Amino acid sequence: MSNKQSLLVIVEPDKHPHEVVERATWIAKIFGCDLSLLLCDASVGPLGAPFYLSNEARDIGEKIRTAQQEMIGEFTEIAGESGVKASGDVLEERPIAEGIIHQALASHPAMVVKGTQYHSVAERSIFVDTDWQLLRSCPCPLWLVKPHKIREKPVIIAAVDPTHAHDKPAKLDRIIVEHAGRVAAKTGGELHLLHTYHRLTGIGMAATRTFKPIELPIDKLDKKIREEHREKLDALARASNVDAEHTHQLPGSAHELIPAFTRSKNADLVVMGALARWGLKRAIIGSTAERVLDHLPCDILIVRNDKEEKA
């Protein structure tokens, strides 16, 4: 991160705004960034004065606008008192996710910092929530804040997939580890690499039940897959200067194991990669980042390959 860059901090009244500003200030101090606070109030729409509004409605709108400006001003002062240069504004563009993306494209921040909370079944099923849209389309790293305290020397998990499954580019793993490593280096934190993979044992058992009994070399194939995955993981670890003690490979589903491993390590931050979705791909749901978001007890940093191809 460049010292001249800023963090775009999304302040939402209903998503632990004090913790978000506190976390953003902490990140800004680590990397020498300024803060650009953006108040996004989902409870009210744009406060313009279209022709159909009564004078009373316009007065209410002006009072809300004044309250919003005061709120963002208070948070700006809080950040400034911590020794971080901060500015503030109110987002009136709707939908909110599109407004945030437009701001990010215009200002090119080092990252977007935003609070997140549990998403309802309806939100997860139709993906209308701002968080989901930013997971897929935010043009820069996205740090989602959970309401918890980060330790002075945080434990950071880089969730990687060196086998490049799901058309994930090889470069993305390097970007994930690079971002996780920067935070660890700046804070004296502890970095872990985690890779999960699917075993063949269950698949083989299902096959023998479905079809006539045949002898399948499932155990040998499973061992070969495990060894191949481990070989690629170890190569990534060596290239990233991560020792064997902090390099982990676990069999099973990523969306189940990443939250469990995070809790076992009492981690403060998980860094994951996400692929942008365009065209038909944008309709695909269920990426690992989307599936684990609600189940992680800590912050999550989403990064992507900035040279992904549109399809």
N, C-alpha and C positions, 0 to 999 in steps of 0.2 A: 504494500500500500504506500502511496505517495503521501508525504507530509502535507501536501496542498489539497488533498482530497477531503471530502466530507462524508459523513454518514447521513443518509436520509432516514429520519426516525419518525415512524408512524405512531402518533399518540391518539389512542382511542379511549374515551371515557369509560367504556365498559370492559376494557381488557387491561387491567392492572397498569395504568399509565405511569404511576410512580416507579414501579419496578422496571418498566421499559426505558424510561429516561435514565434511571440509575445504571442499568446495564449498558445503554448506549454511551453514557459518560465514561464508564469503565473501559469499554472498547476504544473510545476516542483517545483516552489517555495512553492506552497500550500502543496504539499505532500513530499517535500524533495527528489525529484528524479533528476537523471542526464538526459541529452538529447543525443539521438543518431539520428542525422539528416541523412536522406537518400534522395538524389536528384534523382527524377524520371522524366526524360525528355521524354515525349511522342513523341516529334517532331523528334527524331532520334532513330534508332535502336542500337543494340550493336555495339560498335566501334572496333571490332576486325579487323584483317587483313586477310580475307579469300583470297584464291588464285586468285579469279576473279577480285579483286579490282586493279585499276591502281595505280601507284605511286602518282598521283595527288589526287585521291580519298582518299588514305591513309593519305596524308598530311592534307587534309580537316578534316578527322576523328580525327587526333591528335590535331588539333586546337580546334575542338569542345570539345574533352576530356579535354584539358587544360582549356577552358572557364568554363566547368562544375565544375572542381576542384576548380577554383577560386571562382565560385558562392557559392558552398557549404562551402568553407572556410570563405567567408564573413559572411554567416549566422551563422556559428559556432562562429565567433568572436563576432557577435552581441549578441548571447545568453550568451557567456562567460562574456561580459561586464556587463551583468545584474546579475552576481554573480552565474550563474548556470554552472556547469561543462558540457561541450558539446564536442561531437566528430562528424565527418562528413564523408560520403562516397557517392559514386555514384552507383546507381543500373543499371546494364547492362542487367540483366536477362529479358526476355520477355516470355509470356505476363507480364506486370507490376504487375497485381494483384497477379499472382503466385509468382513473385519475392518477393513482400511484405509479403505474407503469409509465404514463406520459411524463410525470415528474422525473422519474429515474432516467428515461431516455434523454430528457432535456439537460439534466444536471450531471449525469455520469458519476453517481456517488460510488464510493468504495464498496458500500453494501447498503441494503435496506434492513433496518432493524424494526421489528414489529412484535407486539404481543400476540399470543395465541391462547386459546382455551378449548375445552372439549366441544366437539361438533356433534350435533344431533344426527340421528339416523337419516332424517330427511336431507340434511345438508350434505352428508356423505354420499347419499344415493344420487342426488342430482347435481352435486358439485357447484352450487351457486355461491358458496361462501367465499369471501375475499381471500382467505388463506389458500384455498385450493387453487384459485385462479393465479395467485402469485407463485405458488409452487411450480406451476406449469409455464408461466410466461414472464416472470420477473427477469429483466435483462442483466441483472447483476447479482452477486451473492445475497442470499436472503437469510437473515438471522432471526429466528422466531424465538421469542422469550417466554419461558414458563415462570410462574411466580415462585422462585426459589433463589436462594443465595448461592452465588458461585464462590468457591473457596479461593483463598489467596494463591494457592498452587493447584489449579484445577486438573481433573482427570478428563482427558479428551479421547474420544473414540472416533477413528476414521473407518467408516463402513465401506469396504472396497469389494470389487469383484474382478480380480485380475484375469478371469477367463473371458471377460467381455461378453457376458450373456445379454440377451434382449437387445442386440444391436448397439450395445453401449460401447463408445469409442475408447480405445486404450488410453488416450490422453486424459480422460475424465478421472481415472484413478490417481494419476499424478497430481491433478488439480486438487482432488479431495485431500490427499496426504499433504500437499503443499500448504493449503489453508490451515489444516489441523496442526501441522508442524509450526507454522508461524505463531499461532496462539500459544502453543506449548512453549516455544522458545522465548516469547516475550514475557511470559508469566512464570517460567520455571516449572511449568506443569508437566504432567505425565501423559505421554501419547501411546495409545494402543491401536494396532491395526486389527480389524475384525473382518473375516470373510466367512460366509455361510454357503453351503452347497447341499444339493439334494442327493440323497443316497438312492441306490438302485434296489436295495433289498425289498422294500415294500412293493415296488413295481414288479419285481420278479415273482413275488408271492401271488400277487393279483393275476399275473399272466398264467401261472400254473393252475389257478382255480378256474379261470375263464375258458382255457383251451385244454385239450387233452394233455395229460401229463407228459412233459418233455424235460429233459435235463438242460438247464440253463446255467452257464458259468457266472451266476450273479455275483457270488462272493469275489471271484477274480476281477470281474468288471468293476465292482464297487471299489475294490482296493486300488485298481488302476486309476479310477476317477479321483479318488482321494489323494493319491500320490501326485497326479498331474496338477490338481488344484493346489496342493501344498507347494509344489515346485514353483509354480507361477507366483504364489503368495510370497514365498521366501525371496524370490528374485525382486519383487516389488519392495519388500522390507529392506533388503540389502541396498537397493538403489536409494532408499529413503533414510538410511542409517537408523533403522529400527531393529533392535536386537530380538532374539528368539523369544525371550521372556515376555515381550510386549507384542508378539505376533500370534494371533489366535485364529484357528480354523475350526468351525463347528458344523456338524451335519444337521440339516433341518431347514425349515422355512425362515427366510430372512425377517419377515414381518413378525414372527414369533420370537426369534432368538435375539434380535437386536435390542428390543426392550428388556428382555430378561438379562442379557449380558450387561446392559447399561446399569441395571439395578445391582447386579452382583459386584460391579466395580464402583458403585456409588458415583457414577460419572456426572460431570457438570455440563458437558457438551458432546453432542454427536454430530459429526460432519458427514454428509451424504451427498451423492450426486443425483441430478435429475435431468432428464432429457426434455427439451422443449417439444411441444406437440403442435403441429400444423396440419391443416387439411383433415383427412380422415384420422390421422394419428391422434389428433386433439380429442377425438371422441373416446379414445381408449382410456379406461379408468383402472385404478388398482396398482399404480406404481408403488415401489417399496416405501418411498418417502411419504406418500399419501396414506399408506396403510399403517405406518408406525407413528405418525404424528400425534395422534390422540393417546398413544400408549407409552410414550416416553416421559419419564419423570423430570427430564432436564431440557435445557435449550437444544435447538437443532439448527445447524447451519447448512443451508442448501446451496450447492455450487453447481455450475454447469460448464460444459465446454463452450466457449464463446464463439466457436466456429462451426456450430452444428449446421447441418444442411437441412433446408426445408424440403418437405416431401408431401 
